[in-house]
Amino acid sequence: MNRWCALFALVAIWLLGCEMNALAASCSNDEIVRLTGLCIQKQGLANAASCRREAESANCGAQSRPSGCNLAEAKINYAWVFADAGAKNRFFFSRNQGLSPFDAILAAQAHNPNAQQSLRNCQSWVEAELANDGAQRSPDDLPNRPLSQADCSCITILPVDAGGRGYNVSTRCDAMDVSVRLVGDTGVPTGSFGLSTTASAGVVKAGVTKFIRSPAWTIVSIKAATLRNSASQFTCQF
């Protein structure tokens, strides 16, 4: 009798598997069958359908999103960015600054750390959803790696006097956002500079030169350059 019950249970599992084939295609069928069988042993053959659904939820759900991902919460925080005009503008502004789509959506939720964390917990789903919505990574995106002192040797800042006094900024490494701090004075050199300003070169890519205009001071000197990419920021002192 037990063998017949076991046979009926396996047939029921197979039939349910055929009905749910599209859902289970990306999951472990062996694991689903195992979990369903254990459930039927405890709850009986009459509950085979609910046992199958529970097994698929446990197995497929775990494979479709990272551990700790609250998909319902992430969907709300994702949708809000594109429903709120200010957040949407911040997203596209961040993309224009070289941030990846995922980093840009985090920037749009900068005022809400809990929302940012919910999106991080479901990063693979968020990135897939962004790609489906047409926001895909591009060659213009800034790299996602820590910057260090070694990157200071990548940057070249040279004075030029063509078309207005200023500096040409270039890099021989990967792309980064560069801001240059200039100091100076309008009088005779005294050893200390009373004036300072920061000039942004924007995103500088390898092989591309950006021009920053120099202030109309008598004395101008480069004090520092701040480098930024998607992952970090580093200030090079001169």
C-alpha positions in Angstrom: 0.0 0.0 0.0 2.8 2.4 0.9 4.4 1.7 -2.5 1.2 2.6 -4.3 1.0 5.8 -2.3 4.5 6.7 -3.1 3.8 6.0 -6.8 0.7 8.2 -6.8 2.7 10.9 -5.0 5.5 10.9 -7.7 2.9 11.0 -10.5 1.2 13.9 -8.8 4.5 15.7 -8.5 5.3 15.1 -12.2 1.9 16.4 -13.3 2.2 19.5 -11.2 5.7 19.9 -12.5 4.4 19.9 -16.1 1.9 22.6 -15.2 4.5 24.8 -13.6 7.3 24.0 -16.1 7.9 27.7 -17.1 8.4 28.7 -13.5 10.6 25.8 -12.6 12.8 26.1 -15.7 15.4 28.2 -13.9 15.2 26.2 -10.7 16.6 22.9 -9.4 13.9 20.4 -10.3 15.5 17.6 -8.2 15.4 19.8 -5.2 11.8 20.8 -5.8 10.8 17.1 -6.1 12.7 16.3 -2.9 11.1 19.1 -0.9 7.7 18.2 -2.3 8.1 14.5 -1.3 9.1 15.4 2.2 6.1 17.7 2.5 3.7 15.0 1.2 5.1 12.6 3.8 4.1 15.0 6.5 0.9 16.5 5.1 -0.5 13.7 3.0 -1.2 13.2 -0.7 -4.2 15.4 -0.6 -1.9 18.4 -0.1 0.4 17.6 -3.0 -0.4 20.8 -4.9 0.3 23.1 -2.0 3.5 21.1 -1.2 4.7 21.6 -4.7 4.0 25.4 -4.6 5.8 25.6 -1.2 8.8 23.7 -2.6 9.0 26.0 -5.7 8.7 29.1 -3.6 11.5 27.9 -1.3 13.8 26.8 -4.1 13.1 29.2 -7.0 12.8 32.2 -4.7 16.2 31.6 -3.2 17.8 31.4 -6.6 16.0 34.4 -8.1 17.2 37.0 -5.6 20.1 37.5 -3.2 19.9 36.6 0.4 18.3 39.4 2.4 16.5 40.8 -0.6 13.0 42.1 0.2 11.7 42.3 -3.4 8.4 44.0 -2.5 10.3 46.8 -0.7 12.9 47.2 -3.4 10.2 47.5 -6.1 8.6 50.4 -4.2 11.9 52.2 -3.7 12.8 51.6 -7.4 9.5 52.9 -8.7 9.6 56.0 -6.5 12.8 57.2 -8.2 11.1 57.4 -11.6 7.8 58.7 -10.2 9.2 61.6 -8.3 10.4 64.5 -10.6 13.3 65.5 -8.3 14.6 62.0 -7.9 14.3 61.3 -11.6 16.3 64.4 -12.4 18.9 63.4 -9.8 19.1 59.9 -11.5 19.8 61.4 -14.9 22.1 64.0 -13.6 24.2 61.3 -11.9 24.3 59.3 -15.1 25.6 62.4 -16.9 28.3 62.6 -14.2 29.5 59.1 -15.1 27.8 57.0 -12.5 26.5 53.6 -13.5 22.7 53.1 -13.6 22.8 51.3 -10.3 25.0 53.9 -8.6 22.7 56.6 -10.1 19.6 55.1 -8.6 21.4 55.0 -5.2 22.3 58.7 -5.6 18.6 59.4 -6.3 17.8 57.8 -2.9 20.6 59.6 -1.1 18.2 61.1 1.4 16.9 57.7 2.4 19.6 55.2 3.6 17.0 52.5 4.3 15.8 52.7 0.7 19.4 52.6 -0.6 20.0 49.4 1.5 16.9 47.7 0.2 18.1 48.4 -3.4 21.6 47.1 -2.5 20.1 43.9 -1.1 18.4 43.3 -4.4 21.1 44.6 -6.6 20.9 41.9 -9.3 17.1 42.5 -9.7 17.6 46.3 -9.7 20.3 46.1 -12.4 18.2 43.7 -14.5 15.2 46.1 -14.1 17.3 49.1 -15.1 18.5 47.3 -18.2 14.9 46.4 -19.1 14.0 50.1 -18.8 16.8 51.0 -21.1 19.3 52.3 -18.5 22.3 50.2 -19.4 26.0 50.6 -18.5 28.0 52.5 -21.1 31.7 53.2 -21.9 31.2 56.6 -20.3 30.5 55.2 -16.9 33.1 55.8 -14.3 35.0 52.7 -13.0 33.9 51.1 -9.8 37.3 50.7 -8.0 39.1 52.3 -5.0 41.3 55.3 -5.9 44.7 55.7 -4.3 47.9 57.7 -4.4 49.0 55.6 -7.4 46.2 57.3 -9.4 47.8 60.7 -8.8 50.5 59.8 -11.3 47.8 59.2 -14.0 46.8 62.9 -14.0 48.6 65.6 -15.9 47.7 69.3 -15.3 49.7 71.7 -17.6 49.4 75.5 -17.9 48.3 76.9 -21.3 47.8 80.5 -22.5 45.9 79.9 -25.7 42.4 81.3 -25.8 42.6 82.5 -22.2 44.9 81.5 -19.4 44.2 78.1 -17.8 45.2 74.5 -17.5 44.8 71.4 -19.7 43.8 68.3 -17.6 44.3 64.8 -19.0 44.7 61.3 -17.7 46.6 58.3 -19.1 44.5 55.8 -16.9 40.8 55.1 -16.8 38.2 57.8 -16.7 37.6 59.8 -13.6 36.0 63.1 -12.5 38.7 65.7 -11.8 38.5 68.9 -9.8 41.6 71.1 -9.3 42.1 73.4 -6.4 43.9 76.6 -7.3 45.5 79.1 -4.9 47.0 82.5 -5.5 47.1 86.2 -4.8 46.7 89.5 -6.5 49.8 91.1 -5.0 53.5 90.5 -4.5 54.4 86.9 -3.5 54.6 86.6 0.3 55.0 82.8 0.7 51.3 82.4 1.6 48.3 82.6 -0.8 45.2 84.3 0.4 42.9 83.3 -2.4 41.7 79.8 -3.5 39.1 78.3 -5.8 38.1 75.0 -7.2 37.8 74.4 -11.0 36.0 71.3 -12.2 37.3 69.6 -15.3 34.4 67.1 -15.2 34.8 63.5 -16.4 38.3 63.1 -18.0 38.8 60.0 -20.1 42.1 58.6 -21.3 43.2 60.4 -24.5 40.9 63.3 -23.9 42.1 66.7 -22.7 39.8 69.1 -20.7 40.5 72.8 -20.2 39.9 74.7 -17.0 40.1 78.5 -16.8 42.5 80.1 -14.4 41.4 83.0 -12.2 42.5 86.5 -13.1 45.0 86.6 -10.2 48.6 87.8 -10.4 49.8 84.6 -8.9 48.2 81.2 -9.5 49.4 77.8 -8.2 47.9 74.3 -8.2 47.3 73.1 -4.7 45.5 69.8 -5.1 43.5 67.7 -7.5 40.5 65.6 -6.3 39.8 62.5 -8.3 36.4 60.7 -8.1 34.9 57.6 -9.7 31.9 55.4 -8.8 33.5 53.8 -5.9 35.7 56.4 -4.1 37.3 59.8 -4.0 41.0 60.7 -3.5 42.8 64.0 -3.2 46.3 64.4 -4.6 48.4 67.1 -3.0 50.8 69.2 -5.0 
